[in-house]
Amino acid sequence: MKTVLVLAVLICAAFAAPAEDKEKVEEAAVEAPEEHMDAPSARYNFCPNGWFSHGSRCFKFVNTPMTWYNAEEHCNAMGGHLASATNPREYSFLQQITQTAGQSIGWLGGFHLQGRWMWIDREGFYYTNFYSPSSASSYPCLYLRTANGWGNTGCSSSYRFICSMNPFGC
């Protein structure tokens, strides 16, 4: 059974391996924020090199400012999406990653479309943490703030960003 599991993970990794990036993008060399992990999850780390595990997902802070759309394309090229924050603990973890990289703002994968907020990775948008929301129709893209809750602004602004991926998403 272990052999089948190992083979499944290796096949997943082979198919999910991103193609070479068209341009070099500076990715933050940050250490993962310290977090208490239960013994079973501490034993296994399925995240690619340079990604940090939290819960069942992997996260990476990219230290190159891009528009929201270009940031999402960059995350796609690495096998993921812009990060979603589905609960307060996850948002706190994303704030720590951003602070560790020496930044105070970073794109998240939230966007407003046809009257509702959604996550680009299709996670449910049940947890909200707006600090002071702006008009969603004029400012449809979400960004993280390390000092407060998130904000929304125009998608053509350039910010650094956080990608997330599910290492088991075959």
N, C-alpha and C positions, 0 to 999 in steps of 0.2 A: 504494500500500500504506500509506503514511504517513497519507493522508487517511482510510482505513478505520479505522486504529488510533485516530486522533484522534476520529473519530465514535463509535467503540465506547466510548472512555473518557468522552466527554461524555454519551452515553446512559446509561452506568453511573452516572455522577455524578448525572444528573437523577433516575433512579429511586431512588437511594440517599439522596437529600437528606432529612434528618430533618424531621419536622413540628415546628411551634413547641412549645417546652416549656411545660408547664402552669404551672410556677413558675420563677422565675429562680434559677439555681444558680451560685454563685461558682466560677469555674474559674481555676486558678492561672495567672498570667502568668509562666511560667518559661521560661528559655532552654534549648534542647536541650543536654544534656551533650555536650561535644566528643568526637568519635569519628572515627577515621580511616575514610574511605570510599574505596572504589575509584573510579577516574575515571568509569566508566559509571554507577554508581549516584549519584554526586555530581551528575551532569548533570541528572537528572530527580527532581523531588520531587512525587509525586502525592498527598501527604497534604493534607487540608483545613487551612485557616488555624488555627493554634493547636495542631496535632497535630505530633508529632515522628516522623520516620521512623527505623526501625531494621530492617535486613534487608528483608523484603518487607511489613512491617506498619507501621501508624501507631499512635501511643500518645498519650494525653492524661491528665494528672493533674487530677483534679477535687477542689478544695479545700473541699468541703462534706461534713461527716460524714453518712453514711447507713448504714442496715442493709445487709447483703450483698444481700438481695433488691431493695431500692430502688435500690442502686447499679447492679445488673445492669439493672434497668428503665431507669435513666437512660442507661446505655451503649447499650442497645437503641434508645432514642429518638434517639441520635446516629449510629445505623447500625453499632454495634459490640457488644462484650461486655466484661465484666470481663477484664482481661489474664491471659494464661497466660505462664508462664516455662518455655520448653521446653529451655533450655540455660544453662550458667553465664554466658555472655557476655550473653544477654538479661536474666537476672536482675540482673546488675551494672548494666546500662543502666536497668532499672526502679528499682533502688536509687538511682541518680544522679538520676533524674527526681524521686523522692520527696524526696531531700535538698535538691535545688535549690529545691523548693517549701517548704522549711523544716519538713518533717515527718519522722518516724521510722518511721511505720507506715502501711500502706495496704492496702485489700482487693485480693486477687487473685481470679481466677475459678475457683479450685480448690474442690471440694467432695467430701465423702465420702458415698457412697450404696451401700447393699447390699453392704458389705464391700470397696469399692474406691474409690480416689481418681480423680477425673475433672476435666477442664477444661470449663467451661461453653461454650467456643468449639469444642469437639470436637477440640482438638489432642490428640495422644497424650500420656499421662502417663508418660513414660519417665524424665525428669530429676526427681529429688527433692532438696530442700535443707532438710529440717526441722532446726531448731535443737534443739528439745526438744519433740517432739510430745505433745499431750494426748490423752485418749481420743477417738478419731475419732467414736464413736457419740454422745458428748455434745457434742463441739465440731467440727461437720462443715464449717466454712468456713475457708478459708486467708487469711492476711494476710502481707504482706511486712514485713520489718524491715530498716532500713538498716544496722544494726550486725551482724547475724547472718543466719542462714537464716530461712526462714519459720516461722510458727506457725499453730496452728489454735485457733479459739474458736467460741463460739455465734454464729449468723448474725444474731441480733438486736442485737448490739453495733453501735455507730455509729463508723465510721472514714471517713476520706477514701479515695479509690480511684483506680485507673488503669484507663482504658478502652483497648481496642485494636480495630483494625479492619483489614480487608484492603481496600485501595483498589481492588483488581481483582476483588473478589468479586461479580460480576454474577450 
